[in-house]
Amino acid sequence: MLNSKNYLKMSTNLFIFLASGLVFVLLSFSSYSQPCPSETDVSELTSYSWRGTHCEGIRKGEVAQTRSSPFRLISLSTGRIPKDNNNKIELTVFGSNPEQLKLKIESFRPKYEFGHFTSSNFKNSPYRFSISTNILKQAKVPPESLRFLAWEGVNSNDIKYFPVIHHNYSSTTYEIIWLTEHKADIDRFEIRSTSNQLVYSCVNNVTSYRANNEVICRWNAKKTPAGNYTIEINGKQFPYKRPDQPIERKIPFFHDPQWLKK
C-alpha cells in the first residue's frame, strides 16, 4: 500500500513525464507545420496542410507578396497538365544549385497552392519528383489549371528561372504565363539572347487583356540552342480609378533543347 510520500513522488514523476511528452509533440508538430503560411502571411484565413514534403491547400486570401505584384510571372513550363491525367503529376527541374532552388505550384481558378518546394525537397540534379492528384480531386482543382514556376537565387538581383518539365505531357513548347491584376495592353512580349538578339516574338500588335487574366506565350524552342535567355515584356496597366502603370519586366532563364520532347 502506498503512503502519501510515495504517492506524491509518483504523481510528480508522472507529471514531468507527461509534460516532457507534450513539449516533444508540440515541437515536432511545429517543425512539420513550419512550411505552411501563418495567418499573418495572408489577408484572410486559409486552409493549408503539411503533406509530408510540401504545404498544400486552398488559398482564400492572397499572399502579401502576391498582392504587391499586380503583374507577375506565374508559369514557365512545358505546357499544361492534360485533363485526362493519371493519379500523379511527374515533374523535372534542371537546376544547378539545390541550396537555392525553389518551385511553386498553384492554381488561380480556383485558388489552390502547393506552397514552395525548397532545398529539402531537392537532393540531386536533375530534380525529379511526383505529386499525387488525389487531394486536387477532393478540392475540385483541375490539374490543367496548375501553374509551375522554378527559380534559383537569394535576392532579386541574381534570380534565374528554369523551365519545369512535365512528364505527363509530351511537348516541344514552353508555355510562359503572366498574370495581370488590372486591364492591360501588351505591346512587346519577346524572348531574347544574352547578346540582345530577338529569338522569338509572342505578339505582333498591341494586345489587350481584361483584369485578372493571363497573358500567355507558347514558344517552340526545340531548335533553339542551349544557353541563357531573357523574357522581356512591355506594356501598360489601367488600374480602376488610378493612374496608368507602365509594365517593364525582364526575366532571365536557362534553356536546353534536350529537355524538350522530339
PyRosetta script that sets phi, psi and omega in degrees:
from pyrosetta import init, pose_from_sequence

init()
pose = pose_from_sequence("MLNSKNYLKMSTNLFIFLASGLVFVLLSFSSYSQPCPSETDVSELTSYSWRGTHCEGIRKGEVAQTRSSPFRLISLSTGRIPKDNNNKIELTVFGSNPEQLKLKIESFRPKYEFGHFTSSNFKNSPYRFSISTNILKQAKVPPESLRFLAWEGVNSNDIKYFPVIHHNYSSTTYEIIWLTEHKADIDRFEIRSTSNQLVYSCVNNVTSYRANNEVICRWNAKKTPAGNYTIEINGKQFPYKRPDQPIERKIPFFHDPQWLKK")
pose.set_psi(1, 132.8)
pose.set_omega(1, -177.0)
pose.set_phi(2, -77.9)
pose.set_psi(2, 136.3)
pose.set_omega(2, 171.5)
pose.set_phi(3, -87.8)
pose.set_psi(3, 175.4)
pose.set_omega(3, -173.8)
pose.set_phi(4, -65.2)
pose.set_psi(4, -34.3)
pose.set_omega(4, -178.7)
pose.set_phi(5, -68.7)
pose.set_psi(5, -45.7)
pose.set_omega(5, 179.7)
pose.set_phi(6, -64.8)
pose.set_psi(6, -38.8)
pose.set_omega(6, 179.9)
pose.set_phi(7, -63.2)
pose.set_psi(7, -41.5)
pose.set_omega(7, 179.1)
pose.set_phi(8, -65.4)
pose.set_psi(8, -39.9)
pose.set_omega(8, -179.7)
pose.set_phi(9, -65.2)
pose.set_psi(9, -42.9)
pose.set_omega(9, 178.8)
pose.set_phi(10, -65.4)
pose.set_psi(10, -39.0)
pose.set_omega(10, 179.2)
pose.set_phi(11, -63.8)
pose.set_psi(11, -41.3)
pose.set_omega(11, 179.5)
pose.set_phi(12, -64.1)
pose.set_psi(12, -43.6)
pose.set_omega(12, 180.0)
pose.set_phi(13, -64.5)
pose.set_psi(13, -40.9)
pose.set_omega(13, 179.1)
pose.set_phi(14, -63.4)
pose.set_psi(14, -40.2)
pose.set_omega(14, 179.5)
pose.set_phi(15, -63.8)
pose.set_psi(15, -42.2)
pose.set_omega(15, 179.6)
pose.set_phi(16, -63.8)
pose.set_psi(16, -42.0)
pose.set_omega(16, 179.9)
pose.set_phi(17, -61.9)
pose.set_psi(17, -47.3)
pose.set_omega(17, -178.6)
pose.set_phi(18, -65.4)
pose.set_psi(18, -41.0)
pose.set_omega(18, -179.8)
pose.set_phi(19, -64.5)
pose.set_psi(19, -40.5)
pose.set_omega(19, 178.9)
pose.set_phi(20, -64.1)
pose.set_psi(20, -42.2)
pose.set_omega(20, 178.4)
pose.set_phi(21, -62.9)
pose.set_psi(21, -40.5)
pose.set_omega(21, 179.8)
pose.set_phi(22, -63.7)
pose.set_psi(22, -42.9)
pose.set_omega(22, 178.4)
pose.set_phi(23, -61.5)
pose.set_psi(23, -42.6)
pose.set_omega(23, 179.5)
pose.set_phi(24, -61.7)
pose.set_psi(24, -44.0)
pose.set_omega(24, -179.7)
pose.set_phi(25, -63.1)
pose.set_psi(25, -43.6)
pose.set_omega(25, -179.6)
pose.set_phi(26, -63.9)
pose.set_psi(26, -42.2)
pose.set_omega(26, 179.2)
pose.set_phi(27, -65.8)
pose.set_psi(27, -41.3)
pose.set_omega(27, 179.0)
pose.set_phi(28, -63.6)
pose.set_psi(28, -44.9)
pose.set_omega(28, 179.7)
pose.set_phi(29, -62.2)
pose.set_psi(29, -39.8)
pose.set_omega(29, -179.3)
pose.set_phi(30, -63.6)
pose.set_psi(30, -41.2)
pose.set_omega(30, -177.9)
pose.set_phi(31, -66.9)
pose.set_psi(31, -35.2)
pose.set_omega(31, 179.4)
pose.set_phi(32, -78.8)
pose.set_psi(32, -27.5)
pose.set_omega(32, -177.0)
pose.set_phi(33, -86.5)
pose.set_psi(33, -12.8)
pose.set_omega(33, -172.3)
pose.set_phi(34, -55.8)
pose.set_psi(34, -39.9)
pose.set_omega(34, -177.9)
pose.set_phi(35, -64.7)
pose.set_psi(35, -19.4)
pose.set_omega(35, -179.3)
pose.set_phi(36, -79.9)
pose.set_psi(36, 142.7)
pose.set_omega(36, -177.6)
pose.set_phi(37, -66.5)
pose.set_psi(37, 147.5)
pose.set_omega(37, 175.9)
pose.set_phi(38, -87.1)
pose.set_psi(38, 170.3)
pose.set_omega(38, -178.6)
pose.set_phi(39, -64.1)
pose.set_psi(39, -21.7)
pose.set_omega(39, 179.5)
pose.set_phi(40, -76.7)
pose.set_psi(40, -13.0)
pose.set_omega(40, -177.9)
pose.set_phi(41, -89.5)
pose.set_psi(41, -9.0)
pose.set_omega(41, -176.0)
pose.set_phi(42, -130.8)
pose.set_psi(42, 160.3)
pose.set_omega(42, -176.7)
pose.set_phi(43, -81.5)
pose.set_psi(43, -25.3)
pose.set_omega(43, 178.2)
pose.set_phi(44, -133.8)
pose.set_psi(44, 172.8)
pose.set_omega(44, 178.3)
pose.set_phi(45, -64.2)
pose.set_psi(45, 148.4)
pose.set_omega(45, 178.9)
pose.set_phi(46, -122.7)
pose.set_psi(46, 170.7)
pose.set_omega(46, 177.1)
pose.set_phi(47, -128.3)
pose.set_psi(47, 80.7)
pose.set_omega(47, -177.2)
pose.set_phi(48, -106.0)
pose.set_psi(48, 154.6)
pose.set_omega(48, 174.8)
pose.set_phi(49, -141.8)
pose.set_psi(49, 148.4)
pose.set_omega(49, 176.4)
pose.set_phi(50, -87.4)
pose.set_psi(50, 120.7)
pose.set_omega(50, -172.7)
pose.set_phi(51, -98.1)
pose.set_psi(51, 14.3)
pose.set_omega(51, 179.5)
pose.set_phi(52, 98.1)
pose.set_psi(52, -36.5)
pose.set_omega(52, 177.5)
pose.set_phi(53, -125.5)
pose.set_psi(53, -13.4)
pose.set_omega(53, -176.2)
pose.set_phi(54, -162.3)
pose.set_psi(54, 165.6)
pose.set_omega(54, 176.6)
pose.set_phi(55, -93.8)
pose.set_psi(55, 140.1)
pose.set_omega(55, -174.9)
pose.set_phi(56, -148.5)
pose.set_psi(56, 142.6)
pose.set_omega(56, 175.0)
pose.set_phi(57, 164.5)
pose.set_psi(57, 178.3)
pose.set_omega(57, 179.7)
pose.set_phi(58, -74.0)
pose.set_psi(58, 132.8)
pose.set_omega(58, 178.3)
pose.set_phi(59, -104.8)
pose.set_psi(59, 101.5)
pose.set_omega(59, -179.1)
pose.set_phi(60, -81.6)
pose.set_psi(60, -29.6)
pose.set_omega(60, 176.2)
pose.set_phi(61, -112.3)
pose.set_psi(61, 178.5)
pose.set_omega(61, 178.7)
pose.set_phi(62, -104.2)
pose.set_psi(62, 137.5)
pose.set_omega(62, 175.7)
pose.set_phi(63, -63.1)
pose.set_psi(63, 143.6)
pose.set_omega(63, -174.9)
pose.set_phi(64, -56.2)
pose.set_psi(64, -40.8)
pose.set_omega(64, -180.0)
pose.set_phi(65, -62.9)
pose.set_psi(65, -36.5)
pose.set_omega(65, 179.1)
pose.set_phi(66, -67.3)
pose.set_psi(66, -42.4)
pose.set_omega(66, -178.1)
pose.set_phi(67, -64.0)
pose.set_psi(67, -28.0)
pose.set_omega(67, -177.8)
pose.set_phi(68, -84.3)
pose.set_psi(68, 0.4)
pose.set_omega(68, -178.8)
pose.set_phi(69, -123.6)
pose.set_psi(69, 84.9)
pose.set_omega(69, -176.3)
pose.set_phi(70, -69.3)
pose.set_psi(70, -13.5)
pose.set_omega(70, 174.4)
pose.set_phi(71, -137.9)
pose.set_psi(71, 114.0)
pose.set_omega(71, -171.2)
pose.set_phi(72, -147.7)
pose.set_psi(72, 153.1)
pose.set_omega(72, 174.9)
pose.set_phi(73, -76.1)
pose.set_psi(73, 128.9)
pose.set_omega(73, -179.0)
pose.set_phi(74, -120.0)
pose.set_psi(74, -11.8)
pose.set_omega(74, -179.4)
pose.set_phi(75, -158.4)
pose.set_psi(75, 135.5)
pose.set_omega(75, 169.8)
pose.set_phi(76, -140.5)
pose.set_psi(76, 99.4)
pose.set_omega(76, -173.1)
pose.set_phi(77, -155.6)
pose.set_psi(77, 177.7)
pose.set_omega(77, 178.7)
pose.set_phi(78, -90.3)
pose.set_psi(78, 71.1)
pose.set_omega(78, 176.0)
pose.set_phi(79, 77.5)
pose.set_psi(79, -166.8)
pose.set_omega(79, -176.1)
pose.set_phi(80, -107.0)
pose.set_psi(80, 156.2)
pose.set_omega(80, 175.7)
pose.set_phi(81, -67.8)
pose.set_psi(81, 129.7)
pose.set_omega(81, -178.3)
pose.set_phi(82, -68.7)
pose.set_psi(82, 158.0)
pose.set_omega(82, -178.3)
pose.set_phi(83, -63.4)
pose.set_psi(83, -34.2)
pose.set_omega(83, -177.7)
pose.set_phi(84, -88.8)
pose.set_psi(84, 28.4)
pose.set_omega(84, 179.9)
pose.set_phi(85, -61.1)
pose.set_psi(85, 148.6)
pose.set_omega(85, 178.4)
pose.set_phi(86, -77.6)
pose.set_psi(86, -160.5)
pose.set_omega(86, -173.2)
pose.set_phi(87, -81.4)
pose.set_psi(87, 0.5)
pose.set_omega(87, 179.7)
pose.set_phi(88, -136.7)
pose.set_psi(88, 146.7)
pose.set_omega(88, 172.9)
pose.set_phi(89, -105.6)
pose.set_psi(89, 117.3)
pose.set_omega(89, -178.5)
pose.set_phi(90, -99.7)
pose.set_psi(90, 125.7)
pose.set_omega(90, -175.4)
pose.set_phi(91, -130.7)
pose.set_psi(91, 152.3)
pose.set_omega(91, 172.6)
pose.set_phi(92, -137.1)
pose.set_psi(92, 137.7)
pose.set_omega(92, 173.8)
pose.set_phi(93, -125.8)
pose.set_psi(93, 124.9)
pose.set_omega(93, -179.3)
pose.set_phi(94, -95.3)
pose.set_psi(94, 67.0)
pose.set_omega(94, 177.6)
pose.set_phi(95, -82.6)
pose.set_psi(95, 177.6)
pose.set_omega(95, -178.5)
pose.set_phi(96, -119.8)
pose.set_psi(96, -16.4)
pose.set_omega(96, -176.4)
pose.set_phi(97, -137.2)
pose.set_psi(97, 99.6)
pose.set_omega(97, -177.2)
pose.set_phi(98, -64.4)
pose.set_psi(98, -21.2)
pose.set_omega(98, 179.9)
pose.set_phi(99, -72.0)
pose.set_psi(99, -22.2)
pose.set_omega(99, -177.0)
pose.set_phi(100, -113.9)
pose.set_psi(100, -10.5)
pose.set_omega(100, -174.9)
pose.set_phi(101, -68.9)
pose.set_psi(101, 136.3)
pose.set_omega(101, 176.4)
pose.set_phi(102, -134.6)
pose.set_psi(102, 146.3)
pose.set_omega(102, 178.7)
pose.set_phi(103, -133.8)
pose.set_psi(103, 130.7)
pose.set_omega(103, 178.1)
pose.set_phi(104, -122.5)
pose.set_psi(104, 131.9)
pose.set_omega(104, 178.7)
pose.set_phi(105, -125.9)
pose.set_psi(105, 126.7)
pose.set_omega(105, -179.4)
pose.set_phi(106, -154.7)
pose.set_psi(106, 163.3)
pose.set_omega(106, 174.9)
pose.set_phi(107, -124.2)
pose.set_psi(107, 143.0)
pose.set_omega(107, 179.4)
pose.set_phi(108, -106.1)
pose.set_psi(108, -16.0)
pose.set_omega(108, 176.9)
pose.set_phi(109, -141.1)
pose.set_psi(109, 93.0)
pose.set_omega(109, -2.0)
pose.set_phi(110, -78.3)
pose.set_psi(110, 170.7)
pose.set_omega(110, -178.2)
pose.set_phi(111, -76.7)
pose.set_psi(111, 117.6)
pose.set_omega(111, 179.8)
pose.set_phi(112, -149.6)
pose.set_psi(112, 140.6)
pose.set_omega(112, -174.3)
pose.set_phi(113, -136.9)
pose.set_psi(113, 132.2)
pose.set_omega(113, 174.2)
pose.set_phi(114, -86.3)
pose.set_psi(114, -9.6)
pose.set_omega(114, -176.3)
pose.set_phi(115, 79.6)
pose.set_psi(115, -169.9)
pose.set_omega(115, -178.0)
pose.set_phi(116, -98.0)
pose.set_psi(116, 126.1)
pose.set_omega(116, 166.4)
pose.set_phi(117, -84.8)
pose.set_psi(117, 132.4)
pose.set_omega(117, -176.6)
pose.set_phi(118, -124.3)
pose.set_psi(118, -166.5)
pose.set_omega(118, -173.3)
pose.set_phi(119, -56.0)
pose.set_psi(119, -26.7)
pose.set_omega(119, 179.7)
pose.set_phi(120, -67.3)
pose.set_psi(120, -20.3)
pose.set_omega(120, 179.0)
pose.set_phi(121, -91.9)
pose.set_psi(121, -15.0)
pose.set_omega(121, -175.0)
pose.set_phi(122, -117.4)
pose.set_psi(122, 120.7)
pose.set_omega(122, -178.3)
pose.set_phi(123, -111.7)
pose.set_psi(123, -44.9)
pose.set_omega(123, -177.0)
pose.set_phi(124, -129.9)
pose.set_psi(124, 149.6)
pose.set_omega(124, 177.7)
pose.set_phi(125, -100.3)
pose.set_psi(125, 137.4)
pose.set_omega(125, -1.4)
pose.set_phi(126, -71.4)
pose.set_psi(126, 155.2)
pose.set_omega(126, -175.0)
pose.set_phi(127, -94.6)
pose.set_psi(127, 110.2)
pose.set_omega(127, -178.2)
pose.set_phi(128, -113.9)
pose.set_psi(128, 137.9)
pose.set_omega(128, 175.8)
pose.set_phi(129, -161.4)
pose.set_psi(129, 164.6)
pose.set_omega(129, -179.0)
pose.set_phi(130, -127.6)
pose.set_psi(130, 151.4)
pose.set_omega(130, -178.9)
pose.set_phi(131, -126.7)
pose.set_psi(131, 130.2)
pose.set_omega(131, 177.7)
pose.set_phi(132, -71.3)
pose.set_psi(132, 141.6)
pose.set_omega(132, 179.2)
pose.set_phi(133, -97.7)
pose.set_psi(133, 5.5)
pose.set_omega(133, -178.1)
pose.set_phi(134, -60.8)
pose.set_psi(134, -42.2)
pose.set_omega(134, -179.0)
pose.set_phi(135, -68.3)
pose.set_psi(135, -36.3)
pose.set_omega(135, 176.6)
pose.set_phi(136, -60.6)
pose.set_psi(136, -42.4)
pose.set_omega(136, -179.2)
pose.set_phi(137, -65.1)
pose.set_psi(137, -40.0)
pose.set_omega(137, 178.8)
pose.set_phi(138, -64.0)
pose.set_psi(138, -36.5)
pose.set_omega(138, -179.5)
pose.set_phi(139, -86.6)
pose.set_psi(139, 0.1)
pose.set_omega(139, 179.4)
pose.set_phi(140, 59.5)
pose.set_psi(140, 44.6)
pose.set_omega(140, 175.7)
pose.set_phi(141, -105.4)
pose.set_psi(141, 112.0)
pose.set_omega(141, 179.7)
pose.set_phi(142, -63.3)
pose.set_psi(142, 131.9)
pose.set_omega(142, 179.1)
pose.set_phi(143, -56.2)
pose.set_psi(143, -33.2)
pose.set_omega(143, -178.6)
pose.set_phi(144, -69.1)
pose.set_psi(144, -11.7)
pose.set_omega(144, 178.7)
pose.set_phi(145, -86.2)
pose.set_psi(145, -6.4)
pose.set_omega(145, -177.3)
pose.set_phi(146, -73.7)
pose.set_psi(146, 144.5)
pose.set_omega(146, 176.6)
pose.set_phi(147, -121.9)
pose.set_psi(147, 142.7)
pose.set_omega(147, -170.4)
pose.set_phi(148, -126.3)
pose.set_psi(148, 131.7)
pose.set_omega(148, -179.3)
pose.set_phi(149, -143.6)
pose.set_psi(149, 126.4)
pose.set_omega(149, 179.5)
pose.set_phi(150, -127.2)
pose.set_psi(150, 140.6)
pose.set_omega(150, -178.9)
pose.set_phi(151, -154.9)
pose.set_psi(151, 161.6)
pose.set_omega(151, 174.2)
pose.set_phi(152, -126.2)
pose.set_psi(152, 150.8)
pose.set_omega(152, 178.0)
pose.set_phi(153, 134.9)
pose.set_psi(153, 147.4)
pose.set_omega(153, -178.5)
pose.set_phi(154, -88.5)
pose.set_psi(154, -39.1)
pose.set_omega(154, 179.9)
pose.set_phi(155, -132.2)
pose.set_psi(155, 173.8)
pose.set_omega(155, -173.5)
pose.set_phi(156, -64.4)
pose.set_psi(156, -19.3)
pose.set_omega(156, -176.9)
pose.set_phi(157, -79.9)
pose.set_psi(157, -20.3)
pose.set_omega(157, -176.4)
pose.set_phi(158, -124.3)
pose.set_psi(158, 20.5)
pose.set_omega(158, -179.8)
pose.set_phi(159, -75.3)
pose.set_psi(159, 136.4)
pose.set_omega(159, 173.1)
pose.set_phi(160, -131.4)
pose.set_psi(160, 138.0)
pose.set_omega(160, -177.8)
pose.set_phi(161, -99.9)
pose.set_psi(161, 153.3)
pose.set_omega(161, 177.7)
pose.set_phi(162, -131.1)
pose.set_psi(162, 133.4)
pose.set_omega(162, 178.5)
pose.set_phi(163, -61.7)
pose.set_psi(163, 142.3)
pose.set_omega(163, 174.7)
pose.set_phi(164, -92.4)
pose.set_psi(164, 124.8)
pose.set_omega(164, -175.5)
pose.set_phi(165, -99.3)
pose.set_psi(165, 125.3)
pose.set_omega(165, 178.1)
pose.set_phi(166, -94.0)
pose.set_psi(166, 129.7)
pose.set_omega(166, 174.7)
pose.set_phi(167, -87.4)
pose.set_psi(167, -11.0)
pose.set_omega(167, 177.4)
pose.set_phi(168, -82.6)
pose.set_psi(168, -5.6)
pose.set_omega(168, -169.9)
pose.set_phi(169, -139.0)
pose.set_psi(169, 115.2)
pose.set_omega(169, -179.3)
pose.set_phi(170, -84.5)
pose.set_psi(170, 115.3)
pose.set_omega(170, -173.9)
pose.set_phi(171, -153.6)
pose.set_psi(171, 147.2)
pose.set_omega(171, 170.5)
pose.set_phi(172, -103.5)
pose.set_psi(172, 8.6)
pose.set_omega(172, -170.4)
pose.set_phi(173, -117.2)
pose.set_psi(173, 134.2)
pose.set_omega(173, 169.6)
pose.set_phi(174, -87.7)
pose.set_psi(174, 145.0)
pose.set_omega(174, 172.2)
pose.set_phi(175, -114.6)
pose.set_psi(175, 116.8)
pose.set_omega(175, -179.1)
pose.set_phi(176, -107.6)
pose.set_psi(176, 121.9)
pose.set_omega(176, -173.3)
pose.set_phi(177, -127.4)
pose.set_psi(177, 127.8)
pose.set_omega(177, 170.9)
pose.set_phi(178, -108.2)
pose.set_psi(178, 153.0)
pose.set_omega(178, 174.6)
pose.set_phi(179, -116.8)
pose.set_psi(179, 126.4)
pose.set_omega(179, 178.0)
pose.set_phi(180, -108.0)
pose.set_psi(180, 126.2)
pose.set_omega(180, -179.5)
pose.set_phi(181, -75.4)
pose.set_psi(181, -30.6)
pose.set_omega(181, -178.6)
pose.set_phi(182, -115.5)
pose.set_psi(182, 167.0)
pose.set_omega(182, 172.4)
pose.set_phi(183, -56.6)
pose.set_psi(183, 140.3)
pose.set_omega(183, -174.4)
pose.set_phi(184, -145.1)
pose.set_psi(184, 148.7)
pose.set_omega(184, 169.9)
pose.set_phi(185, -112.2)
pose.set_psi(185, 126.6)
pose.set_omega(185, 178.7)
pose.set_phi(186, -109.7)
pose.set_psi(186, 122.5)
pose.set_omega(186, -179.8)
pose.set_phi(187, -111.9)
pose.set_psi(187, -8.9)
pose.set_omega(187, 176.0)
pose.set_phi(188, -150.5)
pose.set_psi(188, 125.4)
pose.set_omega(188, 178.5)
pose.set_phi(189, -144.3)
pose.set_psi(189, 100.8)
pose.set_omega(189, -168.6)
pose.set_phi(190, -133.8)
pose.set_psi(190, 158.4)
pose.set_omega(190, 167.9)
pose.set_phi(191, -109.1)
pose.set_psi(191, 126.5)
pose.set_omega(191, -178.7)
pose.set_phi(192, -128.9)
pose.set_psi(192, 152.7)
pose.set_omega(192, 177.4)
pose.set_phi(193, -80.8)
pose.set_psi(193, 174.2)
pose.set_omega(193, 179.2)
pose.set_phi(194, -67.5)
pose.set_psi(194, -20.4)
pose.set_omega(194, 176.1)
pose.set_phi(195, -90.2)
pose.set_psi(195, 10.8)
pose.set_omega(195, 176.5)
pose.set_phi(196, 71.4)
pose.set_psi(196, 18.5)
pose.set_omega(196, 175.4)
pose.set_phi(197, -80.5)
pose.set_psi(197, 139.7)
pose.set_omega(197, 178.7)
pose.set_phi(198, -70.6)
pose.set_psi(198, 125.2)
pose.set_omega(198, 178.5)
pose.set_phi(199, -101.1)
pose.set_psi(199, -41.9)
pose.set_omega(199, -179.2)
pose.set_phi(200, -158.4)
pose.set_psi(200, 139.4)
pose.set_omega(200, 176.7)
pose.set_phi(201, -111.9)
pose.set_psi(201, 127.7)
pose.set_omega(201, -177.0)
pose.set_phi(202, -88.4)
pose.set_psi(202, -21.5)
pose.set_omega(202, 178.9)
pose.set_phi(203, -132.1)
pose.set_psi(203, 141.2)
pose.set_omega(203, 178.2)
pose.set_phi(204, -100.7)
pose.set_psi(204, -27.5)
pose.set_omega(204, 179.2)
pose.set_phi(205, -134.4)
pose.set_psi(205, 170.2)
pose.set_omega(205, 176.6)
pose.set_phi(206, -62.4)
pose.set_psi(206, 127.2)
pose.set_omega(206, -178.4)
pose.set_phi(207, -118.1)
pose.set_psi(207, 132.2)
pose.set_omega(207, -178.9)
pose.set_phi(208, -98.2)
pose.set_psi(208, 143.9)
pose.set_omega(208, 179.0)
pose.set_phi(209, -131.6)
pose.set_psi(209, 141.8)
pose.set_omega(209, 177.2)
pose.set_phi(210, -75.3)
pose.set_psi(210, 165.7)
pose.set_omega(210, 178.5)
pose.set_phi(211, -63.0)
pose.set_psi(211, 148.7)
pose.set_omega(211, 179.9)
pose.set_phi(212, 55.4)
pose.set_psi(212, 44.5)
pose.set_omega(212, -179.6)
pose.set_phi(213, -124.7)
pose.set_psi(213, 164.5)
pose.set_omega(213, -178.9)
pose.set_phi(214, -99.1)
pose.set_psi(214, 139.6)
pose.set_omega(214, 174.2)
pose.set_phi(215, -106.0)
pose.set_psi(215, 113.5)
pose.set_omega(215, -166.9)
pose.set_phi(216, -118.6)
pose.set_psi(216, 137.6)
pose.set_omega(216, 172.3)
pose.set_phi(217, -128.6)
pose.set_psi(217, 130.7)
pose.set_omega(217, 175.3)
pose.set_phi(218, -112.7)
pose.set_psi(218, 119.9)
pose.set_omega(218, -172.0)
pose.set_phi(219, -123.1)
pose.set_psi(219, 117.2)
pose.set_omega(219, 175.1)
pose.set_phi(220, -80.4)
pose.set_psi(220, 105.2)
pose.set_omega(220, -171.5)
pose.set_phi(221, -109.2)
pose.set_psi(221, 15.0)
pose.set_omega(221, -175.2)
pose.set_phi(222, -61.1)
pose.set_psi(222, -33.6)
pose.set_omega(222, -177.3)
pose.set_phi(223, -97.2)
pose.set_psi(223, 5.4)
pose.set_omega(223, 179.3)
pose.set_phi(224, -87.7)
pose.set_psi(224, 127.6)
pose.set_omega(224, -177.1)
pose.set_phi(225, -59.8)
pose.set_psi(225, 154.6)
pose.set_omega(225, 177.2)
pose.set_phi(226, -65.2)
pose.set_psi(226, 145.0)
pose.set_omega(226, 177.9)
pose.set_phi(227, 156.3)
pose.set_psi(227, -174.9)
pose.set_omega(227, 178.7)
pose.set_phi(228, -88.0)
pose.set_psi(228, 137.5)
pose.set_omega(228, -179.9)
pose.set_phi(229, -136.8)
pose.set_psi(229, 172.5)
pose.set_omega(229, -179.9)
pose.set_phi(230, -133.3)
pose.set_psi(230, 133.5)
pose.set_omega(230, 170.1)
pose.set_phi(231, -91.4)
pose.set_psi(231, 122.2)
pose.set_omega(231, -179.4)
pose.set_phi(232, -122.4)
pose.set_psi(232, 133.8)
pose.set_omega(232, -178.9)
pose.set_phi(233, -141.4)
pose.set_psi(233, 136.7)
pose.set_omega(233, 178.9)
pose.set_phi(234, -134.4)
pose.set_psi(234, 149.9)
pose.set_omega(234, 178.5)
pose.set_phi(235, 173.0)
pose.set_psi(235, -153.2)
pose.set_omega(235, -178.3)
pose.set_phi(236, -148.9)
pose.set_psi(236, 138.7)
pose.set_omega(236, 174.3)
pose.set_phi(237, -104.1)
pose.set_psi(237, 152.3)
pose.set_omega(237, -178.1)
pose.set_phi(238, -124.8)
pose.set_psi(238, 79.9)
pose.set_omega(238, 178.8)
pose.set_phi(239, -62.0)
pose.set_psi(239, 146.2)
pose.set_omega(239, -178.0)
pose.set_phi(240, -67.3)
pose.set_psi(240, 123.5)
pose.set_omega(240, 178.0)
pose.set_phi(241, 58.0)
pose.set_psi(241, 29.7)
pose.set_omega(241, 175.8)
pose.set_phi(242, -138.0)
pose.set_psi(242, 161.9)
pose.set_omega(242, -179.0)
pose.set_phi(243, -61.7)
pose.set_psi(243, 151.6)
pose.set_omega(243, 176.2)
pose.set_phi(244, -60.6)
pose.set_psi(244, 148.5)
pose.set_omega(244, -178.6)
pose.set_phi(245, -122.1)
pose.set_psi(245, 127.5)
pose.set_omega(245, 177.6)
pose.set_phi(246, -71.0)
pose.set_psi(246, 148.9)
pose.set_omega(246, 175.3)
pose.set_phi(247, -112.3)
pose.set_psi(247, 119.4)
pose.set_omega(247, 176.3)
pose.set_phi(248, -141.9)
pose.set_psi(248, 109.0)
pose.set_omega(248, -177.5)
pose.set_phi(249, -133.5)
pose.set_psi(249, 139.8)
pose.set_omega(249, 172.9)
pose.set_phi(250, -131.9)
pose.set_psi(250, 121.6)
pose.set_omega(250, -175.9)
pose.set_phi(251, -120.6)
pose.set_psi(251, 111.6)
pose.set_omega(251, 177.5)
pose.set_phi(252, -79.4)
pose.set_psi(252, 139.7)
pose.set_omega(252, 177.2)
pose.set_phi(253, -150.1)
pose.set_psi(253, 164.0)
pose.set_omega(253, 179.1)
pose.set_phi(254, -112.2)
pose.set_psi(254, 139.4)
pose.set_omega(254, -178.3)
pose.set_phi(255, -130.1)
pose.set_psi(255, 143.9)
pose.set_omega(255, 173.2)
pose.set_phi(256, -140.2)
pose.set_psi(256, 121.6)
pose.set_omega(256, -177.1)
pose.set_phi(257, -63.5)
pose.set_psi(257, -19.6)
pose.set_omega(257, 179.1)
pose.set_phi(258, -68.1)
pose.set_psi(258, -17.6)
pose.set_omega(258, 177.9)
pose.set_phi(259, -74.5)
pose.set_psi(259, -19.5)
pose.set_omega(259, -174.5)
pose.set_phi(260, -95.1)
pose.set_psi(260, 152.7)
pose.set_omega(260, -179.2)
pose.set_phi(261, -74.3)
pose.set_psi(261, 150.4)
pose.set_omega(261, 177.9)
pose.set_phi(262, -81.3)
pose.dump_pdb("model.pdb")
